[in-house]
Amino acid sequence: MSLKLFNTLSKQKEDFKPIKPEHVTLYVCGPTVYNYAHVGNARPVVVFDLLVRLLRHDYKQVTYARNITDIDDKIIEASQKSGKPIFEITEKYTAIYESDMGALNAKLPDIRPKATEYIDQMIVMVKSLVDKGHAYESQGHVLFSVPSMANYGELSGRKLEDMIAGARVDVADYKKDAADFILWKPSSDDQPGWDSPWGRGRPGWHLECSCMIEDNFGKTIDIHGGGLDLIFPHHENEIAQSRCAHDGAPLANYWMHNGYLTVDGEKMSKSLGNFVTVHELLEEFPGKGEAIRMCLLSAHYRQPVDFSRDGIKQAQRQLDRWYRLTDGVDATGIEAPESVLDALRDDLNTPKALAELNALAKKAVSDEEAKKQLKAAANIFGVLEQDDWFDAPVDENSISEDNIEKLIIERTDAKKNKDFSRADEIRNQLLEQGISLLDGPDGTSWEKR
């Protein structure tokens, strides 16, 4: 099965055809580094890490970029409040972000460009847009003229008149049109700034991605990704400035957006205060980043995921079982089953892929080849790659894992033979040892109470 992706731009699922048959280019919007990332910020990281793993299985070369926004009003505010230099804040939280995402078994992208490294390229693009009549200077600002682009709003499906009607009442007096957006803005003496043809200033947020893509890949890439909240205005504005700077050339051929992480049905966000950071979760579930990853991939990437710690615990129990089944298994040179790969090739259908993995796990109880296939397929999913999954302080009085598994097998046989008294006896015996059994359609797993 060939790869199919839902393209936000066309609003439909399409066959994926890269610009260069053997080389896929992918760019995903990264973090603004001024604080810890909440777990909702981690969803695009694991979604696109999974996509990259699949692409690398199917194509000879994949180049993956994810930017770091290290100049932004929020960063400036954090610097002013803390009294710490901007570079100290951005370096600290960049390192924490990459470490936390790595703990979710998300690999580092090939290219990790920082906004402050591309100021010259941004000034060049802004100048080009001014020269072509798509931007104008006003009171030290340079703004993109939205009415100058005939099909602005194509990605989000918004009409210009609706956007203007929905704009704030107090439109900045330096704007010609309410929908115009900032490409460059002036910096005060106590703010970071760079010399430009329009005076000392700094770039608008939307500008950096267009320039990073052009500098690293050229005018057009295969796939551009990010969260659903970036469709408008961020990605819409990226498209506008890039197309107008490059005489209509598309910025990306495929646009992919993951759904929100929700809490009790409401979007998780710092502004609502209903968030938990990845850093906090990793402290709460030490060494279990793969379980957080599984939780984030449990629903289709375009659908919302309702976050809960119970969801992480459930994923952990599932991984416990898979790790025990594949303990000591060498999957080198083993191909993942096509059933799992085809599920992922169908617009990253992770629920179906997980169902296929569970079917493999059920078969692997008594099939050595299935164990190898389970490990190979799980590795593409980004799990079963830890050597220390079960590392924990050992209680000398506790029952061993081998004995737990033996008792579970004995209990399963007892139930088959309708010896329910013995089955209950084993369950109670394990409960006394602090072990809870969880019966499910794929067998029995256990957890310590």
C-alpha positions as a printed Julia matrix, in Angstrom:
449×3 Matrix{Float64}:
   0.0     0.0    0.0
   1.31    3.46  -0.89
   1.32    6.24   1.69
  -1.85    8.32   1.91
  -1.99   11.59   3.88
  -4.82   13.97   4.66
  -3.85   17.32   3.19
  -5.3    20.24   5.16
  -4.94   22.43   2.07
  -7.08   20.24  -0.2
  -9.28   18.98   2.68
  -8.93   15.39   1.5
  -6.76   12.31   1.75
  -4.2    12.11  -1.07
  -1.58    9.7   -2.38
   1.79   10.97  -1.21
   4.2    11.78  -4.05
   7.44   13.48  -2.98
   9.11   16.1   -5.16
  12.18   13.86  -5.43
  11.19   10.17  -5.55
  13.88    9.0   -3.13
  14.2    12.05  -0.85
  11.38   13.31   1.37
  11.57   16.77   2.99
   9.59   17.54   6.13
   9.34   20.63   8.34
   7.4    20.86  11.61
   6.87   23.97  13.72
   8.75   23.69  17.0
   8.62   25.36  20.42
   9.01   28.9   21.67
  11.57   28.27  24.39
  10.75   30.27  27.52
   9.25   27.61  29.82
   8.55   23.89  30.15
   6.5    22.3   27.36
   3.1    20.95  28.39
   2.06   17.49  27.25
  -0.19   18.96  24.54
   2.96   20.42  22.95
   4.38   16.89  22.86
   1.63   15.47  20.65
   2.97   16.89  17.35
   6.45   15.77  18.37
   5.48   12.1   18.7
   3.04   12.21  15.75
   5.67   13.5   13.34
   8.39   11.33  14.85
   6.16    8.36  13.97
   5.67    9.72  10.45
   9.44   10.14  10.02
  10.03    6.55  11.2
   7.53    5.32   8.6
   9.0     7.49   5.86
  12.5     6.23   6.64
  11.23    2.68   6.32
   9.73    3.4    2.88
  12.18    5.94   1.37
  15.95    6.05   0.95
  16.39    9.54   2.38
  14.32   11.74   4.69
  15.38   15.19   5.89
  13.41   16.36   8.9
  13.56   19.92  10.3
  11.96   21.39  13.42
  12.64   25.0   14.38
  13.36   26.67  17.7
  11.79   30.11  18.24
  14.37   31.85  20.43
  13.19   35.45  19.92
   9.61   36.31  20.84
   7.68   38.71  23.07
   7.03   35.91  25.59
  10.76   35.25  25.84
  11.47   38.96  26.3
   8.83   39.11  29.04
  10.33   36.06  30.79
  13.76   37.71  30.67
  12.46   40.97  32.11
  10.6    39.18  34.92
  13.5    36.91  35.88
  16.32   39.37  35.27
  18.15   36.67  33.31
  19.63   37.21  29.83
  17.49   35.97  26.95
  20.13   33.54  25.69
  20.31   31.93  29.16
  16.54   31.34  29.17
  16.39   30.03  25.6
  19.43   27.74  25.97
  18.06   26.29  29.22
  14.59   25.54  27.9
  15.82   24.3   24.52
  17.94   21.7   26.33
  15.04   20.72  28.62
  12.62   20.5   25.68
  14.89   18.23  23.65
  15.64   16.06  26.69
  11.95   15.7   27.6
  10.94   14.87  24.01
  13.82   12.39  23.81
  12.39   10.67  26.9
   9.23   10.09  24.83
  11.51    8.26  22.38
  11.23   11.04  19.8
  14.47   11.32  17.86
  16.12   14.67  17.21
  15.35   16.14  13.77
  18.14   16.36  11.21
  17.95   20.17  11.21
  17.09   22.29  14.28
  17.29   25.91  13.11
  17.01   28.8   15.57
  15.22   32.01  14.63
  18.12   34.25  15.68
  20.36   32.45  13.17
  18.17   33.52  10.23
  17.72   37.27  10.74
  19.62   38.13   7.52
  17.41   35.77   5.48
  14.28   37.29   7.04
  15.36   40.82   6.15
  15.96   39.68   2.54
  12.45   38.17   2.32
  10.79   41.25   3.81
  12.62   43.5    1.36
  11.49   41.26  -1.51
   7.86   41.49  -0.38
   8.07   45.29  -0.13
   9.65   45.53  -3.59
   6.89   43.36  -5.07
   4.09   45.42  -3.51
   3.0    42.77  -1.01
   4.29   44.62   2.07
   4.63   48.2    3.28
   6.42   50.19   5.97
   4.41   52.11   8.57
   5.66   53.75  11.77
   8.76   51.56  11.94
   6.76   48.4   11.22
   6.7    46.39   8.01
   3.4    44.64   7.37
   2.2    42.1    4.85
  -0.7    43.47   2.83
  -3.29   40.68   2.97
  -5.54   42.22   0.24
  -2.56   41.96  -2.15
  -2.96   38.17  -2.21
  -6.05   37.0   -4.06
  -6.45   33.56  -2.44
  -5.46   34.38   1.15
  -7.34   32.06   3.54
  -7.19   28.96   1.34
  -5.62   26.77   4.05
  -8.03   27.66   6.84
 -11.04   28.12   4.59
 -11.68   31.61   5.99
 -12.92   34.46   3.85
 -11.12   37.78   4.11
 -14.28   39.72   4.91
 -15.06   37.31   7.78
 -11.54   37.71   9.17
 -11.84   41.5    9.07
 -15.27   41.38  10.69
 -13.83   39.21  13.47
 -10.82   41.43  14.07
 -10.46   43.35  17.31
 -12.2    46.71  17.51
  -8.96   48.58  18.23
  -6.99   47.94  15.06
  -3.42   49.26  15.25
  -3.22   52.65  13.52
  -0.14   51.6   11.56
  -2.17   48.99   9.65
  -3.75   49.79   6.28
  -6.07   46.8    6.62
  -7.28   45.02   9.77
  -6.09   41.64   8.43
  -2.5    42.77   7.68
   0.16   41.05   9.78
   3.6    42.09  11.04
   6.75   41.03   9.23
   9.12   43.35  11.12
   8.63   45.55  14.19
  10.73   48.14  16.02
  12.64   47.27  19.18
  13.09   49.63  22.13
  16.51   50.11  23.72
  15.82   47.44  26.35
  14.67   44.86  23.79
  16.81   42.71  21.48
  17.02   44.08  17.95
  18.9    43.97  14.66
  19.71   46.7   12.15
  17.51   46.67   9.06
  16.46   49.02   6.21
  13.49   49.97   8.42
  15.49   50.68  11.56
  16.5    48.59  14.53
  13.93   45.88  15.17
  13.05   42.21  15.21
  11.0    39.82  13.04
   7.37   38.88  13.4
   6.73   35.3   14.48
   5.36   34.02  11.17
   8.41   35.0    9.16
  11.02   32.59  10.52
   9.58   29.32   9.18
   9.33   30.58   5.58
  12.97   31.68   5.64
  14.26   28.52   7.32
  12.49   26.35   4.75
  13.85   28.37   1.83
  17.4    28.38   3.21
  17.52   24.66   4.0
  15.31   23.13   1.31
  14.46   25.66  -1.38
  11.11   27.23  -2.18
   8.93   24.12  -1.78
   9.04   21.14   0.58
   7.02   17.94   0.61
   5.33   18.1    4.03
   4.74   20.9    6.52
   3.28   19.92   9.89
   2.15   21.24  13.22
  -0.78   21.43  15.62
  -4.32   22.28  14.6
  -4.01   25.66  16.33
  -1.32   26.73  13.84
  -3.54   26.57  10.75
  -4.66   30.15  11.33
  -3.02   32.54  11.46
   0.49   31.07  11.57
   0.48   28.66   8.63
  -1.9    30.8    6.62
   0.55   33.69   6.94
   3.54   31.48   6.14
   1.84   30.49   2.88
   1.03   34.11   2.04
   4.53   35.51   2.51
   6.28   32.55   0.85
   4.03   32.39  -2.22
   4.22   36.13  -2.75
   7.99   36.2   -2.27
   8.45   33.26  -4.64
   6.08   34.26  -7.44
   3.37   31.78  -6.49
   5.52   28.71  -5.73
   3.88   26.63  -2.97
   5.6    26.48   0.39
   4.6    22.82   0.88
   2.72   20.24  -1.17
   1.14   18.52   1.86
  -0.04   20.19   5.06
  -0.63   17.99   8.12
  -2.13   19.06  11.44
  -2.66   17.04  14.61
  -5.69   17.49  16.85
  -5.72   18.99  20.32
  -5.0    17.31  23.61
  -8.03   17.86  25.81
  -8.81   17.69  29.51
 -12.46   16.91  30.25
 -13.25   17.79  26.63
 -11.54   21.2   26.74
  -8.32   22.06  24.89
  -5.23   21.83  27.1
  -3.44   25.19  27.17
  -1.34   27.38  29.42
  -3.87   30.22  29.12
  -6.62   28.0   30.57
  -4.35   26.66  33.3
  -5.47   23.06  32.68
  -2.07   21.75  31.63
   0.62   19.46  32.98
   4.18   19.61  31.68
   6.03   16.7   30.12
   8.76   17.31  32.7
   6.28   16.75  35.54
   4.9    13.59  33.96
   8.37   12.13  33.51
   9.01   12.69  37.22
   5.65   11.1   38.04
   6.26    8.14  35.69
  10.05    7.73  35.82
  11.49    5.74  32.93
   8.07    5.37  31.31
   8.23    7.96  28.53
   7.14    5.33  26.02
   3.86    4.97  27.93
   3.22    8.71  27.58
   4.04    8.35  23.89
   1.56    5.47  23.51
  -1.11    7.51  25.25
  -0.57   10.39  22.82
  -0.79    8.01  19.84
  -3.83    6.09  21.08
  -6.27    8.14  18.97
  -5.95    9.07  15.31
  -3.62   12.06  15.06
  -6.32   14.31  13.53
  -8.72   13.57  16.38
  -8.53   14.96  19.93
  -6.97   12.9   22.72
  -8.52   13.33  26.17
  -5.54   13.25  28.5
  -5.55   11.33  31.78
  -3.01    9.66  34.01
  -5.15    6.53  33.84
  -4.49    6.51  30.09
  -0.74    6.52  30.75
  -1.1     3.69  33.28
  -3.12    1.67  30.78
  -0.45    2.2   28.13
   2.21    1.2   30.65
   0.42   -2.08  31.4
   0.2    -2.8   27.68
   3.92   -2.11  27.24
   4.75   -4.22  30.31
   3.16   -7.18  28.55
   4.9    -6.49  25.24
   8.28   -6.11  26.92
   7.86   -9.43  28.73
   6.84  -11.16  25.5
   9.89   -9.83  23.62
  12.44  -10.14  26.43
  15.73  -11.3   24.89
  14.26  -11.32  21.36
  16.56  -10.19  18.55
  14.51   -8.61  15.74
  17.51   -7.61  13.6
  16.65   -8.0    9.93
  13.01   -8.79  10.68
  10.43   -6.86   8.69
   7.41   -5.43  10.44
   4.21   -7.11   9.19
   2.51   -5.33   6.3
  -0.71   -5.18   8.32
   0.92   -2.74  10.76
   2.74   -0.8    8.05
  -0.37   -0.47   5.9
  -2.35    0.83   8.87
   0.25    3.56   9.34
   0.44    4.23   5.6
  -3.27    4.99   5.71
  -2.83    8.53   7.06
  -1.12    7.26  10.25
  -4.07    5.19  11.43
  -2.6     4.49  14.87
  -5.74    2.89  16.4
  -5.7     0.27  13.64
  -1.92   -0.18  13.96
  -2.29   -0.7   17.72
  -5.0    -3.3   17.1
  -2.61   -5.12  14.76
   0.16   -4.92  17.38
  -2.16   -6.39  20.02
  -3.09   -9.21  17.65
   0.63   -9.9   17.21
   1.13   -9.85  20.98
  -1.65  -12.41  21.41
  -0.01  -14.65  18.83
   3.44  -14.1   20.34
   2.45  -15.91  23.56
   3.2   -19.19  21.79
   4.95  -18.14  18.55
   8.63  -17.14  18.48
   8.41  -15.59  15.01
   5.48  -13.45  16.13
   7.63  -12.16  19.0
  10.23  -10.94  16.51
   7.57   -9.35  14.33
   6.02   -7.65  17.37
   9.35   -6.12  18.32
  10.11   -4.98  14.76
   6.66   -3.41  14.35
   6.76   -1.8   17.8
  10.12   -0.22  16.97
   8.57    1.57  13.98
   5.83    2.71  16.37
   8.61    4.03  18.62
   8.28    1.63  21.56
  10.05   -1.47  22.93
  13.36    0.33  22.47
  14.35    0.68  26.15
  16.82   -1.68  27.8
  15.84   -0.53  31.3
  12.04   -0.67  31.14
  11.72   -2.82  34.25
  14.59   -1.24  36.18
  13.37   -0.41  39.69
  14.47   -0.97  43.29
  13.87   -4.63  44.18
  12.05   -5.6   47.38
  13.65   -8.81  48.66
  10.29   -9.96  50.02
   8.44   -9.4   46.75
   7.48  -12.13  44.35
   9.63  -12.39  41.2
   8.26  -11.51  37.78
   8.94  -15.05  36.54
   6.8   -16.48  39.32
   4.04  -13.97  38.61
   4.0   -15.05  34.95
   3.98  -18.74  35.93
   1.02  -18.18  38.23
  -0.84  -16.27  35.5
  -0.31  -19.19  33.1
  -1.49  -21.63  35.77
  -4.56  -19.46  36.41
  -5.33  -19.29  32.66
  -5.13  -23.11  32.45
  -7.33  -23.43  35.53
 -10.0   -21.22  33.95
  -9.86  -23.28  30.73
 -10.4   -26.42  32.82
 -13.26  -24.65  34.68
 -11.31  -24.91  37.95
 -12.5   -21.47  39.02
 -11.69  -22.13  42.66
  -7.98  -22.48  41.83
  -8.14  -19.44  39.53
  -9.58  -17.31  42.34
  -7.02  -18.72  44.76
  -4.17  -17.56  42.49
  -5.71  -14.09  42.06
  -6.0   -13.72  45.84
  -2.48  -15.05  46.36
  -1.1   -12.37  44.04
  -3.27   -9.67  45.62
  -1.67  -10.48  48.98
   1.69   -9.82  47.31
   0.45   -6.45  46.03
  -0.12   -7.68  42.46
  -3.37   -6.87  40.62
  -4.4    -8.93  37.61
  -6.13   -7.28  34.66
  -8.0    -9.56  32.28
  -8.52   -8.26  28.77
  -9.26   -9.49  25.24
  -5.53   -9.86  24.6
  -4.78  -11.86  27.74
  -3.93  -11.11  31.36
  -1.54   -8.38  32.44
  -0.55   -7.31  35.93
   0.52   -4.27  37.88
   1.9    -3.58  41.33
  -0.56   -1.89  43.67
